[in-house]
Amino acid sequence: MDANLRARMATLSAALPTTRIIIAGSPVHQEARSGRLAMNQVPSVWGGDLRLTVDPLLQYVQSQA
């Protein structure tokens, strides 16, 4: 997460102190160390199939329920 996203998350957290907040950072950001697509996955995302980008986050959210 970049500084802007962290600041917005902090504001949201302060406004909702009893609510758990899960935020996904962008794997495009230079600081990202995970969440990047393998080169063989890129064509399907370019074609509009975004499941590869969303599924890991959804699996995590489901595991936390």
BELZINOR-V238280 format. One line per field, one symbol per residue. ss: DSSP state (A for helix, B for strand, O for the rest). psi: psi as a letter, one per 30 degrees, with the letter a starting at -180 (. if undefined). burial: + if it has 9 or more other C-alpha atoms within 8 Angstrom, else -. Layout:
# BELZINOR-V238280
ss = ???
psi = ???
burial = ???
This chain:
# BELZINOR-V238280
ss = OOAAAAAAAAAAAAAOOOOOOOOOOOOOOOOOOOOOOOAAAAAAAAOOOOAAAAAAAAAAAAAAO
psi = kleeeeeeeeeeeefifgkkkkkklkffkffkflgkkleffeeeeeffjgeffeeeeeeeeeff.
burial = +----+--+---+-------------+----+--------++-++------++-------+----
